Amino acid sequence: MITQTKSLATKIRADFPILHQKINDKPLIYFDNAATSQKPKAVLEAIKHYYEYDNANVHRGAHTLSVRATEAYERAREKVADFINAASPQEIVYTRNATEAINLVAYSWALNELKAGDEIILSVMEHHSNLVPWRMVAQRTGAVIKYVGLTEDEEFNWSEYLSLLSSGTRLVSIVHVSNTLGCVNPVEAIVSKAHQVGAKVLIDACQSAPHKPLDVQKIGCDWLVASGHKMCGPTGIGFLYGKQSILEAMSPFLGGGEMIAEVFLERFTCADLPHKFEAGTPAIAESIALGAAIDYLTNIGIENIAAYEAQLTEHLFNRLEEIPQLRIYGPQKPGRAALAAFNVEGLHASDLATLLDEAGVAIRSGHHCTQPLHRLFAASGSARASLYFYNTLAEIDDFILILKETLSFFGV
């Protein structure tokens, strides 16, 4: 495990081939990590190795290739369980991404459990993937959705959350770290209060799993979701954590091969957890590569990543303070995530991002799948710079210089 955090990026940047290129004849500065992370060689090699040496379907063959593929596939599940401290690998369900994981809960649990008048609590900062499925559930069941707003500091309004909780609350689904505001929500306390009124809780950990230690048993949540591609893994793979007793009581989301124990013309029986939720041929290479990504993050030390990113965040916000034209969203205090979403009056975020790209800087522009939040701010979208542990203080300095030059070009 790497123990020194100050020079962390310097030690590991060579592991990421994509970072060592030029964009428009300028060194690439990749600050779009909240959208997707880059992949280390170890992850790329894991995919390549599977297809070159172990390519076979899992769970269905006695031959050597199938056995090796199955072992690697299930070993990766064990790594995911260890990474978030799940009680058992049976509590980890592979999905295509976090969106599919949330929909799995919506279709397999909510549509069967909720009725007219039952209450769902969300927040105004949620990603669309944690808004739209619950709106679909509400339309079909008659459930009522309530939203937690923001404080003056633009973070989770705890007092409003407490006022919304009631004996009618059946589900609370909240993001751990906002991909726009950068605030870290108090998920342990959120879960504890929800459980006191008998509600289940789902946590969206897409922006926390890559950056900070997670312990689902300590958090106490009933479900937690994350996407592999944001944590150095490949696209097309994510996971759902669920308490075993809850998953066992849920009906399957999809039917077909792999999720069955026995099939008759008149009926079928489901496979044991977690396979009853994994119908069809799964994303085998991607799952194995997710395991390799977790190995990589674990070797560095997720605590070391969090500590180094705290340095990056402090430096980023200290430098952003030099540009008074910026309207930065979210709490301006220590402890927030390593991202900054911002706007400049009179300048469209997409125009800003395009000019920055010409200088080799990759940032995100748009609504970041948080349209309701942007409407709250009377903004069509925003620019967002988001960092990861392979970014450097020098890149931040270069970004600030280029940003200042870009604003000067626009006459701002």
RAVENFEN-V29051 format. One record per residue. N is the residue number from 1. RES is the residue in one letter. OMEGA is omega as a letter, one per 40 degrees, with the letter a starting at -180 (NA if undefined). D_FIRST is the distance of its C-alpha to the first C-alpha in Angstrom with 1 decimal. Layout:
n->N res->RES omega->OMEGA d_first->D_FIRST
n->N res->RES omega->OMEGA d_first->D_FIRST
//
This chain:
n->1 res->M omega->i d_first->0.0
n->2 res->I omega->a d_first->3.8
n->3 res->T omega->a d_first->6.2
n->4 res->Q omega->a d_first->9.4
n->5 res->T omega->a d_first->11.0
n->6 res->K omega->a d_first->14.4
n->7 res->S omega->a d_first->13.8
n->8 res->L omega->a d_first->11.3
n->9 res->A omega->i d_first->14.2
n->10 res->T omega->a d_first->15.2
n->11 res->K omega->a d_first->12.1
n->12 res->I omega->a d_first->12.2
n->13 res->R omega->i d_first->16.0
n->14 res->A omega->a d_first->17.0
n->15 res->D omega->a d_first->15.4
n->16 res->F omega->a d_first->18.2
n->17 res->P omega->a d_first->21.6
n->18 res->I omega->a d_first->23.7
n->19 res->L omega->a d_first->22.7
n->20 res->H omega->i d_first->24.3
n->21 res->Q omega->i d_first->27.9
n->22 res->K omega->i d_first->30.9
n->23 res->I omega->a d_first->32.8
n->24 res->N omega->i d_first->36.4
n->25 res->D omega->i d_first->35.7
n->26 res->K omega->i d_first->33.1
n->27 res->P omega->a d_first->29.3
n->28 res->L omega->i d_first->27.8
n->29 res->I omega->a d_first->26.3
n->30 res->Y omega->a d_first->25.0
n->31 res->F omega->i d_first->25.4
n->32 res->D omega->a d_first->26.2
n->33 res->N omega->i d_first->22.9
n->34 res->A omega->i d_first->24.5
n->35 res->A omega->i d_first->26.7
n->36 res->T omega->i d_first->24.2
n->37 res->S omega->i d_first->20.8
n->38 res->Q omega->a d_first->20.4
n->39 res->K omega->i d_first->18.8
n->40 res->P omega->a d_first->16.3
n->41 res->K omega->a d_first->17.6
n->42 res->A omega->i d_first->15.7
n->43 res->V omega->i d_first->17.7
n->44 res->L omega->a d_first->20.8
n->45 res->E omega->i d_first->20.6
n->46 res->A omega->i d_first->20.2
n->47 res->I omega->a d_first->23.5
n->48 res->K omega->a d_first->25.2
n->49 res->H omega->a d_first->24.3
n->50 res->Y omega->a d_first->25.8
n->51 res->Y omega->a d_first->29.0
n->52 res->E omega->a d_first->29.4
n->53 res->Y omega->a d_first->28.9
n->54 res->D omega->a d_first->28.7
n->55 res->N omega->i d_first->31.0
n->56 res->A omega->i d_first->33.0
n->57 res->N omega->a d_first->33.6
n->58 res->V omega->i d_first->31.7
n->59 res->H omega->a d_first->33.4
n->60 res->R omega->a d_first->36.7
n->61 res->G omega->i d_first->36.9
n->62 res->A omega->a d_first->36.9
n->63 res->H omega->a d_first->36.3
n->64 res->T omega->a d_first->33.2
n->65 res->L omega->i d_first->31.9
n->66 res->S omega->i d_first->32.4
n->67 res->V omega->a d_first->30.6
n->68 res->R omega->i d_first->27.6
n->69 res->A omega->a d_first->27.6
n->70 res->T omega->a d_first->28.0
n->71 res->E omega->a d_first->25.2
n->72 res->A omega->a d_first->22.7
n->73 res->Y omega->a d_first->24.2
n->74 res->E omega->i d_first->24.0
n->75 res->R omega->i d_first->20.5
n->76 res->A omega->i d_first->19.4
n->77 res->R omega->i d_first->21.4
n->78 res->E omega->i d_first->19.5
n->79 res->K omega->i d_first->16.2
n->80 res->V omega->a d_first->18.0
n->81 res->A omega->i d_first->19.4
n->82 res->D omega->a d_first->16.1
n->83 res->F omega->a d_first->14.7
n->84 res->I omega->i d_first->17.7
n->85 res->N omega->i d_first->18.4
n->86 res->A omega->a d_first->21.7
n->87 res->A omega->a d_first->23.9
n->88 res->S omega->i d_first->24.4
n->89 res->P omega->i d_first->23.8
n->90 res->Q omega->i d_first->27.5
n->91 res->E omega->a d_first->26.9
n->92 res->I omega->i d_first->25.2
n->93 res->V omega->i d_first->27.8
n->94 res->Y omega->i d_first->27.0
n->95 res->T omega->i d_first->29.0
n->96 res->R omega->a d_first->29.6
n->97 res->N omega->i d_first->28.1
n->98 res->A omega->i d_first->28.1
n->99 res->T omega->i d_first->31.8
n->100 res->E omega->i d_first->32.8
n->101 res->A omega->i d_first->30.8
n->102 res->I omega->i d_first->32.9
n->103 res->N omega->i d_first->36.0
n->104 res->L omega->i d_first->35.4
n->105 res->V omega->a d_first->35.5
n->106 res->A omega->a d_first->38.5
n->107 res->Y omega->a d_first->40.5
n->108 res->S omega->a d_first->39.5
n->109 res->W omega->a d_first->39.6
n->110 res->A omega->a d_first->41.2
n->111 res->L omega->i d_first->44.2
n->112 res->N omega->a d_first->45.0
n->113 res->E omega->a d_first->44.4
n->114 res->L omega->i d_first->45.6
n->115 res->K omega->a d_first->49.3
n->116 res->A omega->i d_first->51.5
n->117 res->G omega->i d_first->50.8
n->118 res->D omega->a d_first->47.3
n->119 res->E omega->i d_first->44.9
n->120 res->I omega->i d_first->41.6
n->121 res->I omega->i d_first->39.7
n->122 res->L omega->i d_first->37.6
n->123 res->S omega->a d_first->36.9
n->124 res->V omega->a d_first->38.3
n->125 res->M omega->a d_first->34.9
n->126 res->E omega->i d_first->34.0
n->127 res->H omega->a d_first->33.2
n->128 res->H omega->a d_first->36.2
n->129 res->S omega->i d_first->34.3
n->130 res->N omega->i d_first->34.4
n->131 res->L omega->a d_first->38.1
n->132 res->V omega->i d_first->40.1
n->133 res->P omega->a d_first->39.4
n->134 res->W omega->i d_first->40.5
n->135 res->R omega->i d_first->43.6
n->136 res->M omega->i d_first->44.5
n->137 res->V omega->a d_first->44.1
n->138 res->A omega->i d_first->46.3
n->139 res->Q omega->a d_first->48.9
n->140 res->R omega->a d_first->49.2
n->141 res->T omega->a d_first->49.1
n->142 res->G omega->i d_first->50.7
n->143 res->A omega->a d_first->47.6
n->144 res->V omega->i d_first->47.3
n->145 res->I omega->i d_first->44.3
n->146 res->K omega->a d_first->43.7
n->147 res->Y omega->i d_first->41.4
n->148 res->V omega->a d_first->39.5
n->149 res->G omega->a d_first->40.1
n->150 res->L omega->i d_first->38.5
n->151 res->T omega->i d_first->38.8
n->152 res->E omega->i d_first->40.2
n->153 res->D omega->i d_first->36.6
n->154 res->E omega->i d_first->36.1
n->155 res->E omega->a d_first->33.7
n->156 res->F omega->a d_first->34.2
n->157 res->N omega->a d_first->37.5
n->158 res->W omega->a d_first->36.8
n->159 res->S omega->i d_first->40.5
n->160 res->E omega->i d_first->41.7
n->161 res->Y omega->i d_first->39.3
n->162 res->L omega->a d_first->40.8
n->163 res->S omega->a d_first->44.2
n->164 res->L omega->a d_first->43.7
n->165 res->L omega->i d_first->42.5
n->166 res->S omega->i d_first->45.4
n->167 res->S omega->i d_first->46.5
n->168 res->G omega->a d_first->46.9
n->169 res->T omega->i d_first->43.2
n->170 res->R omega->a d_first->41.8
n->171 res->L omega->i d_first->38.7
n->172 res->V omega->i d_first->36.3
n->173 res->S omega->a d_first->34.0
n->174 res->I omega->i d_first->31.9
n->175 res->V omega->i d_first->29.1
n->176 res->H omega->i d_first->26.0
n->177 res->V omega->a d_first->25.5
n->178 res->S omega->a d_first->28.5
n->179 res->N omega->i d_first->28.2
n->180 res->T omega->a d_first->31.1
n->181 res->L omega->a d_first->31.1
n->182 res->G omega->a d_first->27.3
n->183 res->C omega->i d_first->28.1
n->184 res->V omega->a d_first->25.8
n->185 res->N omega->a d_first->28.2
n->186 res->P omega->a d_first->28.3
n->187 res->V omega->i d_first->27.7
n->188 res->E omega->i d_first->27.7
n->189 res->A omega->i d_first->31.0
n->190 res->I omega->i d_first->32.4
n->191 res->V omega->a d_first->31.8
n->192 res->S omega->a d_first->33.2
n->193 res->K omega->i d_first->36.4
n->194 res->A omega->a d_first->36.9
n->195 res->H omega->i d_first->36.7
n->196 res->Q omega->i d_first->39.3
n->197 res->V omega->i d_first->41.8
n->198 res->G omega->a d_first->40.8
n->199 res->A omega->i d_first->39.0
n->200 res->K omega->a d_first->36.1
n->201 res->V omega->i d_first->33.2
n->202 res->L omega->i d_first->31.2
n->203 res->I omega->i d_first->28.2
n->204 res->D omega->a d_first->27.4
n->205 res->A omega->a d_first->23.6
n->206 res->C omega->a d_first->23.6
n->207 res->Q omega->i d_first->22.7
n->208 res->S omega->a d_first->20.2
n->209 res->A omega->a d_first->18.1
n->210 res->P omega->a d_first->16.4
n->211 res->H omega->a d_first->15.8
n->212 res->K omega->i d_first->15.4
n->213 res->P omega->i d_first->14.7
n->214 res->L omega->i d_first->17.6
n->215 res->D omega->a d_first->19.3
n->216 res->V omega->i d_first->22.6
n->217 res->Q omega->i d_first->23.9
n->218 res->K omega->i d_first->23.6
n->219 res->I omega->i d_first->25.1
n->220 res->G omega->a d_first->27.8
n->221 res->C omega->i d_first->28.7
n->222 res->D omega->i d_first->30.8
n->223 res->W omega->i d_first->29.2
n->224 res->L omega->a d_first->26.3
n->225 res->V omega->i d_first->26.0
n->226 res->A omega->i d_first->23.6
n->227 res->S omega->a d_first->23.8
n->228 res->G omega->a d_first->21.3
n->229 res->H omega->i d_first->22.4
n->230 res->K omega->a d_first->21.1
n->231 res->M omega->i d_first->17.5
n->232 res->C omega->i d_first->17.1
n->233 res->G omega->a d_first->19.2
n->234 res->P omega->i d_first->22.8
n->235 res->T omega->i d_first->25.9
n->236 res->G omega->i d_first->28.1
n->237 res->I omega->i d_first->25.6
n->238 res->G omega->i d_first->24.9
n->239 res->F omega->i d_first->25.0
n->240 res->L omega->i d_first->27.0
n->241 res->Y omega->i d_first->25.9
n->242 res->G omega->i d_first->29.0
n->243 res->K omega->a d_first->29.9
n->244 res->Q omega->a d_first->31.2
n->245 res->S omega->i d_first->34.7
n->246 res->I omega->i d_first->35.1
n->247 res->L omega->a d_first->34.1
n->248 res->E omega->a d_first->36.4
n->249 res->A omega->a d_first->39.2
n->250 res->M omega->i d_first->38.7
n->251 res->S omega->i d_first->40.8
n->252 res->P omega->i d_first->39.3
n->253 res->F omega->a d_first->38.9
n->254 res->L omega->i d_first->39.9
n->255 res->G omega->i d_first->42.1
n->256 res->G omega->i d_first->42.1
n->257 res->G omega->i d_first->40.4
n->258 res->E omega->a d_first->37.2
n->259 res->M omega->a d_first->37.8
n->260 res->I omega->i d_first->40.7
n->261 res->A omega->i d_first->41.5
n->262 res->E omega->i d_first->45.2
n->263 res->V omega->i d_first->47.5
n->264 res->F omega->i d_first->51.3
n->265 res->L omega->a d_first->53.8
n->266 res->E omega->a d_first->54.4
n->267 res->R omega->i d_first->51.0
n->268 res->F omega->i d_first->47.3
n->269 res->T omega->a d_first->44.6
n->270 res->C omega->i d_first->41.0
n->271 res->A omega->i d_first->38.0
n->272 res->D omega->i d_first->35.6
n->273 res->L omega->e d_first->32.6
n->274 res->P omega->a d_first->30.8
n->275 res->H omega->i d_first->32.9
n->276 res->K omega->i d_first->36.0
n->277 res->F omega->a d_first->34.5
n->278 res->E omega->a d_first->33.4
n->279 res->A omega->i d_first->36.7
n->280 res->G omega->i d_first->37.2
n->281 res->T omega->a d_first->34.9
n->282 res->P omega->i d_first->31.5
n->283 res->A omega->a d_first->29.1
n->284 res->I omega->a d_first->27.5
n->285 res->A omega->a d_first->25.7
n->286 res->E omega->i d_first->24.4
n->287 res->S omega->i d_first->23.2
n->288 res->I omega->i d_first->21.3
n->289 res->A omega->i d_first->19.8
n->290 res->L omega->i d_first->18.8
n->291 res->G omega->i d_first->16.9
n->292 res->A omega->i d_first->15.2
n->293 res->A omega->i d_first->14.5
n->294 res->I omega->i d_first->12.9
n->295 res->D omega->a d_first->10.7
n->296 res->Y omega->i d_first->9.8
n->297 res->L omega->a d_first->9.4
n->298 res->T omega->i d_first->7.5
n->299 res->N omega->i d_first->4.8
n->300 res->I omega->a d_first->5.1
n->301 res->G omega->a d_first->5.9
n->302 res->I omega->i d_first->9.6
n->303 res->E omega->i d_first->10.3
n->304 res->N omega->i d_first->8.9
n->305 res->I omega->i d_first->11.1
n->306 res->A omega->a d_first->13.9
n->307 res->A omega->i d_first->13.9
n->308 res->Y omega->i d_first->14.1
n->309 res->E omega->i d_first->16.7
n->310 res->A omega->i d_first->18.6
n->311 res->Q omega->i d_first->19.1
n->312 res->L omega->a d_first->20.3
n->313 res->T omega->i d_first->22.6
n->314 res->E omega->a d_first->24.2
n->315 res->H omega->i d_first->24.8
n->316 res->L omega->a d_first->26.2
n->317 res->F omega->i d_first->28.6
n->318 res->N omega->i d_first->29.7
n->319 res->R omega->i d_first->30.7
n->320 res->L omega->i d_first->32.3
n->321 res->E omega->i d_first->34.5
n->322 res->E omega->a d_first->36.2
n->323 res->I omega->a d_first->37.8
n->324 res->P omega->a d_first->40.2
n->325 res->Q omega->a d_first->41.5
n->326 res->L omega->i d_first->38.4
n->327 res->R omega->a d_first->38.7
n->328 res->I omega->a d_first->35.1
n->329 res->Y omega->i d_first->34.7
n->330 res->G omega->a d_first->32.9
n->331 res->P omega->i d_first->32.1
n->332 res->Q omega->a d_first->31.7
n->333 res->K omega->i d_first->29.4
n->334 res->P omega->i d_first->25.8
n->335 res->G omega->i d_first->23.7
n->336 res->R omega->a d_first->24.9
n->337 res->A omega->a d_first->22.9
n->338 res->A omega->i d_first->22.2
n->339 res->L omega->i d_first->25.5
n->340 res->A omega->i d_first->29.1
n->341 res->A omega->a d_first->32.1
n->342 res->F omega->i d_first->35.3
n->343 res->N omega->i d_first->38.8
n->344 res->V omega->a d_first->41.4
n->345 res->E omega->i d_first->45.0
n->346 res->G omega->a d_first->47.1
n->347 res->L omega->a d_first->44.4
n->348 res->H omega->a d_first->43.2
n->349 res->A omega->a d_first->39.5
n->350 res->S omega->i d_first->39.9
n->351 res->D omega->i d_first->41.8
n->352 res->L omega->a d_first->39.1
n->353 res->A omega->i d_first->36.4
n->354 res->T omega->i d_first->38.6
n->355 res->L omega->i d_first->39.1
n->356 res->L omega->i d_first->35.5
n->357 res->D omega->i d_first->34.8
n->358 res->E omega->i d_first->37.4
n->359 res->A omega->i d_first->35.3
n->360 res->G omega->a d_first->32.1
n->361 res->V omega->i d_first->30.6
n->362 res->A omega->i d_first->29.8
n->363 res->I omega->i d_first->30.3
n->364 res->R omega->i d_first->31.8
n->365 res->S omega->a d_first->35.4
n->366 res->G omega->a d_first->37.3
n->367 res->H omega->i d_first->37.3
n->368 res->H omega->a d_first->33.7
n->369 res->C omega->i d_first->35.2
n->370 res->T omega->a d_first->36.2
n->371 res->Q omega->i d_first->39.9
n->372 res->P omega->i d_first->41.2
n->373 res->L omega->i d_first->38.9
n->374 res->H omega->i d_first->40.1
n->375 res->R omega->i d_first->43.7
n->376 res->L omega->i d_first->43.1
n->377 res->F omega->a d_first->42.4
n->378 res->A omega->a d_first->45.3
n->379 res->A omega->i d_first->43.1
n->380 res->S omega->i d_first->43.2
n->381 res->G omega->i d_first->39.5
n->382 res->S omega->i d_first->37.1
n->383 res->A omega->a d_first->34.7
n->384 res->R omega->i d_first->31.0
n->385 res->A omega->a d_first->28.1
n->386 res->S omega->a d_first->24.7
n->387 res->L omega->i d_first->21.3
n->388 res->Y omega->a d_first->17.8
n->389 res->F omega->i d_first->14.5
n->390 res->Y omega->i d_first->15.8
n->391 res->N omega->a d_first->18.9
n->392 res->T omega->i d_first->19.8
n->393 res->L omega->i d_first->22.0
n->394 res->A omega->i d_first->24.4
n->395 res->E omega->i d_first->24.8
n->396 res->I omega->i d_first->25.8
n->397 res->D omega->i d_first->28.3
n->398 res->D omega->i d_first->29.7
n->399 res->F omega->a d_first->30.0
n->400 res->I omega->i d_first->32.0
n->401 res->L omega->a d_first->34.2
n->402 res->I omega->i d_first->34.9
n->403 res->L omega->i d_first->35.5
n->404 res->K omega->i d_first->38.0
n->405 res->E omega->i d_first->39.8
n->406 res->T omega->i d_first->40.0
n->407 res->L omega->i d_first->41.5
n->408 res->S omega->i d_first->43.9
n->409 res->F omega->a d_first->44.9
n->410 res->F omega->i d_first->45.9
n->411 res->G omega->a d_first->47.8
n->412 res->V omega->NA d_first->45.7
//
